[in-house]
Every structure is written in structure tokens, then in C-alpha cells.
Amino acid sequence: MISFITRPLRLVALLVLAAAGVGGFLLWSGANSSTTADGDSALADYRALGVTNTTPPPGAPAPGVYRYRATGNERAGSGVLSAERDLPAQAVYIISPIAGGYHEDLRLSEEHVEEADFAVSEDAVTATWRRTKITFLGIGTDDRSDVSPPSVDHPTRFTVGDSWGGRYALGELGVEYRGRVVSKGTATLDGRAIPVVVLRTDSTFTGSTPGTRTDLIHWSPALSLPVKWSIDQKTGGASEYEISADLELESGTPQR
């Protein structure tokens, strides 16, 4: 559910483009736009996995391809060497089963992909591995790291006021996090009201890219999915990165 960006982009190479006249300007303009994630490719990727059992275990979402309405923007770089772009209006979310849990593949755009492996137990869902790919004009990062030690993403039972947290490492990045159950309520999905719990996770990054991130999620216990998901993050270091995003699930029935 909750993914973390591990390292900001190095955009120094774009200085060459900025100095290259009209061609450089056109390329620079391309850095300020995102490409909508290809839903057909996502569905083909899911079908290529050959998933035969689509009945999820308790605590895991049903496998398949989901879509989220999206708004927001992201920015990378510093000073004159920075690029800012709006997120596409739709994000793609692929869920596939793995031993003991499930795999999450969130495609905010073709240039921004976040993946994670989750282990599901009776008490909690824990993250064991994460990937973050972010590029501007093909320049960026594609980080893949084990979560050491595995971190609690969210509990499987929800009582308002409950909290969890700890520390873990993603490669050389240190993360300290605290999550809590903020409230309970309802959300509208597929034309009807469904129960949700509001979960908030605040994270602090240390190392070469210090910063913070907050994830605020309207979570459906019945679907084991975020119905609404807000992300606000800012990291620094050699280059800055910021993202502010709001996602809203279009349907609780996945495509397969």
C-alpha cells in the first residue's frame, strides 16, 4: 500500500540540454510532462503472470488490474535546473499473488513506478521489498531494495487510536516511520457507500536524501485496498524531489 521514494533525481545532465538551443528547449519542455501509464500493457503484464487462483487470502486484495483517478504534480532538481510536471489523470495499480502475500505495482505514470512485496499474517501486513523508478527525460533512478527489517505497512484489525512504527533500511537509506488509525467512516465506490478506515503514516528519511513523507489513506478492510490515497513528500540532498498526489479508486472490481 505505502511506497517510498528512495533517492531524488540527479538532473545535472539536463544542463547540457538547456544550453543546446531550440532542440534543448524542446527536450527540456518534455521533462515537464508525464506519460499516462498504459492500461493495456498493465493488463498484458498481469495476464503474463498466469494467475489461476483469484480468491485472495484474508488480508490480501483480489489480484488484477485496478485504476485510480489521479491529480497532483511532482518536481525534481534545484534552482534553474528543475522540472515540474502534472501527474496523468489516471494511474494503474496491479496486484498479483506471491508466496505468503502479494505484490503491488503502482504506475503513477510511465516515468514513475512504485512496487512492493507484502507478507500477510494474522495481525499485520509487512513490506519486505520495494522498488521505485522515477525518470525525467530518461534520467533518474530505478532503486530496488529489501526492507531490512521488514516494516509493518498496516494492521489487519483496526481500532481508532492504534499506532505502529519503527525503523528500517532501504539500501543506504534510513527510514523512521509511525502509522496510526485516525478514524472510521464511509466512502463511495461503485455507486454505493462502503466502510473505510483512515490510516496515516508519517516517515522521516535519513542519509544522502533526507526528507519526509506523509501517506493518508482511506482503506477498505473488505477489499484490502486504498479507496483514496494522498501522498505528500519532500526530499533533499544533492538534488530536491517533491510529490503531491491524490488518488481515488475507480472500481473495486479488477480487470483480469
N, C-alpha and C positions, 0 to 999 in steps of 0.2 A: 504493500500500500504506500508506504512513505519512502521516498527515494531521496538520495543526497548527491549533490554535485560536488565532485572531489577536488577539482583544480580549475582555476579560471583560465581563460584563453590567453595565449601569447599572440598578440596582433602586431608585433614589431614588423613582420614581413610585409604588412599592408602599407608601410611607409613607402616601399618601392612602388606599389600600385598608385598611391596618391601622387607620386611625383612623375607619373608616366603619361601626363597629358589627358586627352579625351578618353583614350582607352582605359586609363587608370580610373578616371571618374566613373565610367560606366561599370567597371568592376566593383568600385567602392560602393556604388549605388546598390549593386547586388548583395552586398554584405548587410544591407538594411532591409532585407526581406526574407521571409521563410517560405518553404515549400510544404504544402499540405501533405500530411502522411498519406500514402497510397493505401486505401482500404482494400482494394483488390489484391495487392501484394501481401498485405497482412493476412487476408483470408487464405491465400495460397500458401503462405508460410505456416499457418496453423494446420491446414489440411495435410501438408507435407509431413507433419509430425505423426500422422496416423493414429490419432487418439480414438480409441474404441469405447472406452468407458467414460461416459459423460455425466455420471452421477457422482458428485463430489462428496468426499467425507465431511463430517461435521467440522465447521470452521474454515472450510475452503470454498472459494467461489466456483460456480459452474464453469467449465472450460469453454472457450470460444472467443470470438472477437466482439468487443463492445466498442461503442463510440461515445465520445463526450463532446458537448458543445464547449467551446473554449474562448476565453478573452484574456488579454494581458499582453505583456511585452517582456523582452529581455535585452540586456545591454552588456557589451564586453569591451575591454580596452581601458584607456585612460587618456584624458585630455583630448587633443585633436585626433589621436589615434584610437577612436572609439566608434563602435557601430551599435545602433539600436534598431530593433525590429519588432513588429507586432507578431503575436502568435497566430497561426491559422485558426479559422473558426471551428475546426473540428480536429479532435485528437483521437487516436486509435489505441485501444487497450486490449492486449492479447493475454489470455490466461490459459496455461497448459499445465497438466498434472506432472509432477515429478515424484520420486520415491519419498514418502513421508510428508508431502506438502504440495506446493505449486510454484510455478514460475510466472512472473509478472513482466510484461513487455509494454511499457507506456511510450507511445510515439507522439510527442507533442508536435513534431514536425519531422521532415526527412533529415533535418540538421540537428535535431535534439531528441535523443532516445535515452530512456532510463529503464534498466532491467534489474530484477532482483529474484533471488530464490528464497522461499519461505518454508520453514518447517512448522507443521501444525501439531500441537499437543493438546491435551485436555484443558490446560489452563491458559495457554498463550500461543500466539503466532510469532515466531522469531525469524529475523533476517539472517541468512548465512553467507550470502554473496551478493555483490552489487556491481552493476556496470552503468557508466554514464558516458554518452557520446554527445559532444556539442561541437559544432563547426560553424565558422563564418567564412564563406568562400573556400571551403575545404580545409581551412586552417583551424585547428582546435585540439581537442583531446578525445581519447577513447579509453577510459580507465576501467579496468576490471580487477576487483579485489575481493578476497574473502573478508567477511565481517568477523573480526577477532577481538574478543569472543563474540559469538552470535548475540544479537541485541533483540530485546522484546519490541516488536512493532506495535502490537496491541493485545490486550487480554481477550479471552473468549467469553467472559462474563463481565457485564458492565453495571457498575454501581456508581452513581454520580458522586464525585469527590475522590474516587480511587485514583492512584497515581503509580507510575513506574518510571524507571530510568536507570542510568548507568553510564559507563564509558566503553568505547571500543575503538579499534583502529581499522582504517581502510588504507592499506599500504602504509605510507608515511603520514597520512592524515589522522589526527586525533579528533574524536567526536565525543562530546558530553551531551547527554540528552535527558529530557524529562517529559513524560507524557501524562495526560490526565483525562478523565471523563468529565466533561464540562457540564453537560445537560442531556436531557432526553426530549424528543419531540416527534414531529412527523415531516415528511417531505412528499411531494407529488411525483409519481413515476408511473408511466404507462396509464395515465389518466386516473390514478387513484392515490389516496394517501397511504403511506407506509410508515411504520415506526423506524426512527433513526436515533442514534446516539451521537452526540457531538464530541469528537476527540481532538485534543490539541497536543502537538508535540513541538517543543522548543529545543533547538540544537545549537551548540556552540562548537565551531571548528578551531583547531589549533594546529600550528605547523607553518608551512610555507604559504598557506592561503587561509589566514584567519577570517572568521566571519560568523554569521548567524543565519538560522533558517527557522521559520515557523510554518507548520502544516496544520490547517484547521479543516477537519473532515466531518461531514455528515455521513455516518456509517450505518449501513443496513445490516443488522445481525442476521436477518433471514437470508439475504443474498451474499453476505460476506464481501460486500463491495462498497467503495465510496460512492454515494449518490451525488454529493457535492464535495469539492476538494479545492481549497485555496492554498497557494504556495507563495511565500514571500521570503526571499533570500538575498543576502549581500555578502560577497567575499572580497578580500583584498589581496595584498601581496604584490608580486611583480606586475600584475595586471588585475583590474577590477572586473567583477561579474555580478550582475543583478538580474533577478527574475521576479515578476509578479504575475501570477496566473490564477484564473478561476475556471474550474471545470464543473460541468453538470452532466450527469449520465442521461443519455437519450432514451435508453430502454434497458430493462433488467433481463431481457431475453437475448442471449448472444447469438451471433451468426456462426454457422459451422459449415 
